[in-house]
């Protein structure tokens, strides 16, 4: 783009979605290294410190998939205990949550409610308290 269209780094950045500084760095690297700087360069991401491989993690979590599919509550503490037994050393709870997130699992918890709650009492409360709380709120703003 720079050679063919005499585009400025700012224009190239707006077209490619890169920052102006990234475009300038790519230009200088291209002038030093040629096309080799654009092809085959490894990225910065990746799993460098994984305790198990992706397939091994999937196999480990497959033990719990059937229970999760049935809607049973899974204990992260139990999963952590089994994972530590498999590895042979302690791991943090964050590692377990991260592994579950990588597998596409998420924490679903029921909304808490009081077991002795009377049906309909919440709606009646909303009706009785609605107008008085709005008046007070309006005065506080002024």
TALINTA-V677700 format. One record per residue. PHI is phi as a letter, one per 40 degrees, with the letter a starting at -180 (NA if undefined). OMEGA is omega in whole degrees, 0 to 359 (NA if undefined). BURIAL is # if it has 24 or more other C-alpha atoms within 12 Angstrom, else .. Layout:
{{PHI:OMEGA:BURIAL} {PHI:OMEGA:BURIAL}}
//
This chain:
{{NA:181:.} {c:183:.} {c:185:.} {c:188:.} {b:183:.} {f:182:.} {c:177:.} {c:177:.} {d:179:#} {c:179:.} {c:179:.} {c:179:#} {c:180:.} {c:179:.} {c:186:.} {c:182:.} {g:176:.} {c:174:.} {c:180:.} {c:180:.} {c:178:.} {c:178:.} {c:180:#} {c:179:.} {c:178:.} {c:178:#} {c:183:#} {c:178:.} {c:179:.} {c:179:.} {c:180:.} {c:190:.} {b:183:.} {g:184:.} {c:182:.} {c:181:.} {c:182:.} {c:186:.} {b:170:.} {g:179:.} {c:181:.} {c:180:.} {c:181:.} {c:183:.} {c:176:.} {h:179:.} {b:181:.} {c:187:.} {b:180:.} {c:180:.} {c:175:.} {b:175:.} {c:182:.} {d:181:.} {c:178:.} {c:177:.} {c:178:#} {c:179:.} {c:179:.} {c:182:#} {c:180:#} {c:177:.} {c:186:.} {c:184:#} {c:182:.} {c:178:.} {c:179:.} {c:180:.} {c:178:.} {c:178:.} {g:178:.} {c:179:.} {c:178:.} {c:179:#} {c:179:.} {c:178:#} {c:179:.} {c:178:.} {c:179:#} {c:180:#} {c:180:.} {c:180:.} {c:178:#} {c:178:.} {c:179:.} {c:183:.} {c:182:.} {g:176:.} {a:184:.} {c:174:.} {b:180:.} {c:178:.} {c:177:.} {c:179:.} {c:180:.} {c:180:#} {c:178:.} {c:178:.} {c:180:#} {c:178:#} {c:178:.} {c:180:.} {c:179:.} {g:178:.} {c:176:.} {a:182:.} {c:176:.} {b:181:.} {b:178:.} {c:178:.} {c:184:.} {c:175:.} {a:180:.} {c:183:.} {c:181:.} {b:182:.} {c:180:.} {c:180:.} {c:179:.} {g:182:.} {c:180:.} {c:180:.} {c:179:.} {c:178:.} {c:179:.} {c:180:.} {c:185:.} {c:185:.} {c:188:.} {d:187:.} {c:183:.} {c:180:.} {c:179:.} {c:179:.} {c:180:.} {c:180:.} {c:181:.} {c:179:.} {c:183:.} {c:182:.} {c:187:.} {c:NA:.}}
//
